[in-house]
Amino acid sequence: MSDILYSPWRLQYVLSQKDKQCIFCVKPSTEDDQKHLILHRDAHCFVIMNTFPYNNGHLMVVPYRHVNSLTQLNDEEIANLFCTLRLCEEVIRETYGCDGLNMGINVGKAAGAGIDDHLHVHIVPRWNGDVNFMSAIGGTRTIPESFEHAYQQLKEQFDTHKTSK
């Protein structure tokens, strides 16, 4: 059972009414990154915390351009997306000391995309034995860290990496 990443608490999000505007277009268009949990901005994409996380430190890398498939990104955008994913891997490992990471792209609703009209890549830190009785039996996930604390910890790491490279 521990080899499967269940997330029954996300059903609330999946069934909820969605805004008509794309959140991945609206959030980076403002200047309040902390309010919108944006941790890092790069040339063609940005890093944002997931507000319905599978685990502590669940991030998403999102292209600025509103596309729904990797095939719609040019080579420069693809390169920037994957360089930013590499940065996220470094930051998450340093911040959380995780045992592994899941990185995934769900292209289309049938593939599990909650937001299927704007491409984004999930990065989920994993620890050996991170599925416990609360999520496996009770259908409830416990995230033992506030968004505010996680944001500050991750933001410090992103800022350190940005200036050191």
Secondary structure, DSSP 8 states (H G I E B T S, - for coil): -TTS---GGGHHHHHS---SS-HHHHGGGSS-TTTTTEEEE-SSEEEEE-SS-SSTT-EEEEESS--SSGGGS-HHHHHHHHHHHHHHHHHHHHHH--SEEEEEE--SGGGT-SS-SS--EEEEEE-TT---HHHHTSS-----S-HHHHHHHHHHHHHHHHHH-
